[in-house]
Amino acid sequence: MTEDARDTAERKMQFLFALRSKGVTDTRVLTAMEKIDRGPFIRGYFAERAYEDMPLPIACGQTISQPSVVGLMTQALRVAPRDKVLEVGTGSGYQAAILSQLARRVYTVDRHRRLVREAGEIFRRLDLTNITAVTADGSFGLPDQAPFDRIIVTAAAEDPPGPLLAQLKIGGIMVLPVGQSDTVQSLIRVTRREESFDYDELRPVRFVPLVEGLGRDG
């Protein structure tokens, strides 16, 4: 093994240890995060920090979430192998790639055409054939593909958007940050029941705001 390969292997081992120490304990989630290398999803100056547990800037003024938050959100989603999942906020594509290892089908939506295009290129390069990436206003979900077993939102809304709640199957789960964009937000899990929704508050987080409409490049 070359020195570079040893260094990479050691960084990946530390990466997984950091995930476990932050509370990511689900074996399927850890296996997915071990298999999907974060490196290809980060470009330019910050590429060398891919294995650090920190959010990093990406194009279009967005960020790639820190891996422990990706892991905790994925774990909270409780994805089953036959599930159809909607992700709102493609960003770098990293979260969708993790979900692709756990679900039957992943639909991911972003308002920035450039982010969707670049993420799609990475999905093809990694042969992740069960992901469909779409440029659209994610706050309205994807009505044509609804209902979904699971929905994950990687941008903060003041309240769970009504169209997304409506696209969740009975018994389905949505995980999303809620709160004002300039204050600490809460990560919540919403479970749809026959005639109501159950809400569980999970932890404080900080995400970019959920913005309606398409980006300027959209």
Secondary structure, DSSP 8 states (H G I E B T S, - for coil): --HHHHHHHHHHHHHHHHHHHTT---HHHHHHHHHS-SGGG--GGGGGGTTSSS-EE-GGG-EE--HHHHHHHHHHHT--TT-EEEEE--TTSHHHHHHHTTSSEEEEEES-HHHHHHHHHHHHHTT-TTEEEEES-GGG--GGG--EEEEEE-SBBSS--HHHHHTEEEEEEEEEEES-TTS-EEEEEEEE-SS-EEEEEEEEE---B---S--TT-
